[in-house]
Amino acid sequence: MRRTMPLESFPSTPFTRVCRAALLLLSLASPVHAQQATFEVALRLDDRQIRSAGIELARVERETGSAEVSLPGQVVVPPSQLRVVAAPAAGLIETLLVAPDERVRAGQPVARLRSTELVEAQRLFLEAATRAELASEKQRRDEQLFRERVIAERRLIITRAEARAAAAALDERTQMLSLLGMAETEVAELRQGRRIRQALTVTSPMDGVVIGRAATAGERVAQAAPLLSIAQLEPLWINIQVPIARISALSVESPISVPAHGASGVVLRLGRTADAATQSVQATALVNHGAEALRPGQAVTVALETRRAGESQWRVPAGAVVRHRERSWVFVRTESGFAARPVQVVGETAQVTSLRGPLQPSDQVATRGMLALLAELAEADQS
């Protein structure tokens, strides 16, 4: 008759340790654990051991009202609301017509630029317009001659091709003038009056506020060099630096506020990468109320709502939470000693810590003598 031995009775080898870990995972996946959605580690301590370790207890309190955490942030302009006005052509800045913090309208002149590139582009446009007119006139004449059977069809085909090429060249030169900042009415005036301009007026692409100038009057700039930055300042974003340990307490659409300035909004997104130096994650919040009290680049303190609908949140003394194996734990008093339970820290001050976890209002947690309990937890992990 074959006898079976429990796995714990075998010598500790890499194979048996892997088997024990697999059995532990299977037990955690059982229906009981699935209902509890958590686990705990039992630590057996009698009253004498608890007294000798100097362990003190405090009762768990349920948090009521709003649960907030304060974090640093910086006000920024959403990318879709920011425009950089660049020099359409290389040249000399004659004047800048607006100052920083000045409100501008779409189409309002903001700078004047004198450019030899603009002069050359206009000359090439007029040459292309002349060739297009001659090609069009030649095509009209050859169409008439072909109808009168004076010329062969081959000549008419060539004439039509030349007219299309001339029209395409004119369209190209027209687009070049448009890229250099000339309006359609200005291009039409140039073609009709054939008067070349030396200076170009740069206009604002949208309504907004000038938040920066990158050039000065009298400076020579290259094509596409930035001149001004214009932004719409409502709504605004706040980039919030969230410690990795607290990122799980937040969620998209969580409400935020800036109490010092009376602004409020919601979390737009939570970053998926962490800063290697600060071990923080960037969360972006949309300020949709009170944005006029904030300034881009301003450092602010943001209050984030951490409570989730239908989920209890608890408050314990700050010393009741310890870190072990990259997790936060509290030690709950039981009849046989303590139960180490993993929790999720959502906020903390020098006196209290707010957390989520499998706790009850009747629970008592250890607040002093944590070294002895940590030693028991580490030994239980190794067994």
WOQUI-V30216 format. One record per helix or strand. SS is the DSSP state (A for helix, B for strand). FROM is the first residue (numbers start at 1). TO is the last residue. Records with the same first field share a line. If there is no record, write none. Layout:
SS=FROM-TO + FROM-TO
//
This chain:
A=7-9 + 14-28 + 31-36 + 47-52 + 79-81 + 116-147 + 153-179 + 184-193 + 244-247 + 291-293 + 318-320 + 370-382
B=40-44 + 56-59 + 61-62 + 68-76 + 82-86 + 91-96 + 103-104 + 109-114 + 199-203 + 208-213 + 220-221 + 226-231 + 236-243 + 255-258 + 263-274 + 280-289 + 299-305 + 314-317 + 322-324 + 327-334 + 337-348 + 352-356 + 364-368
//
